[in-house]
Amino acid sequence: MNALIIRALITAVLLAGSAIAQSAPLPASYSAPVRLMLTGQQQTSLDQAIAQVRRQTGGRILSANTVNQGGRKTHRIKVLMPNGVVRVVNVNAGNRR
């Protein structure tokens, strides 16, 4: 009988914990990538994109590279925000490849 009660309590605690975990919002580091556009330019170099992200976010650049997404060149920049959250920022490179 005691084993049955203990199993029931453990099951109830696990179910309650999973319900709480499912209802909690994801941390900002798991949110969708941010997209920034540099205005007035046809093409954006990786260095220009890094400088723009640094200015707009006030964060520290962790990594940066250029990737091909759907036929477009995109600069993918990982930045450590001032609040300690790591975000991925995508900047359109401005031309097709």
Residue pairs with C-beta under 8 A, 6 or more apart in sequence:
27 85
28 81
28 83
28 85
28 87
29 85
29 86
29 87
31 87
33 76
33 87
33 88
33 89
33 90
34 87
34 88
34 89
34 90
35 89
35 90
35 91
35 92
36 49
36 52
36 53
36 56
36 89
36 90
36 91
37 91
37 92
38 44
38 48
38 49
38 52
38 91
38 92
38 94
41 48
41 94
42 94
42 95
43 93
43 94
43 95
44 52
44 75
44 91
44 92
44 93
44 94
46 64
46 65
46 66
46 75
46 93
49 64
49 75
49 77
49 91
49 93
50 61
50 64
50 75
50 77
52 91
53 59
53 61
53 77
53 79
53 89
53 91
54 61
54 79
57 79
57 81
57 82
57 87
57 89
58 81
58 82
59 79
59 80
59 81
59 82
59 87
60 79
60 80
61 77
61 78
61 79
61 80
62 78
62 79
62 80
62 86
63 77
63 78
64 75
64 76
64 77
64 78
65 75
65 76
66 73
66 74
66 75
66 76
66 93
67 73
67 74
67 76
68 74
68 97
69 90
71 96
71 97
72 92
72 93
72 95
72 96
72 97
73 92
73 93
73 94
73 95
73 96
73 97
74 90
74 91
74 92
74 93
75 90
75 91
75 92
75 93
76 88
76 89
76 90
77 88
77 89
77 90
77 91
78 86
78 87
78 88
78 89
79 86
79 87
79 88
79 89
80 86
81 87
